[in-house]
């Protein structure tokens, strides 16, 4: 059965989330002052690990990485901006 699950993210350059295989990452938003990722998942599928990268505005991005944009969040009244990507590991 497909459902939407949420995954709390840390405010760090890179992290890994365990999410059911084939899940579709939908969005990133702030909930209760913290970044949260939502995904459409089939809860019967086994988990896989996905790499999430967060970049601040103006931070260089290595062009060798295969990145898929998820979204941007703002914290501290816009003083902290995070641009969130999934790194597609081949």
C-alpha positions, 0 to 999 in steps of 0.5 A: 500500500502506498502512503506518505511518510516523513523523514526528519533531516539534520542540518548538515552537509550530507546524511543518509535516510532509510526509505522503502525502495522506489519511494518518490521523494515529494518535498522538503519543508519546515515543520516545528522549526526543523527540515522534514522530507516527505516521500510517497512509499510502498510500505511493503517494500524493503528499505534502501539507503539514500544520500541527501545533500544540503547546500547553502547559497553560494556554496560550490557544488562538485559537478561530478555528483549526480544530484536531483533537486528536492527543494529549498528551506529557510530557517531563522527568518531567512538567515539560514537557507538549505538547498536539498538534493538527493545524490543519485549513486550509480 
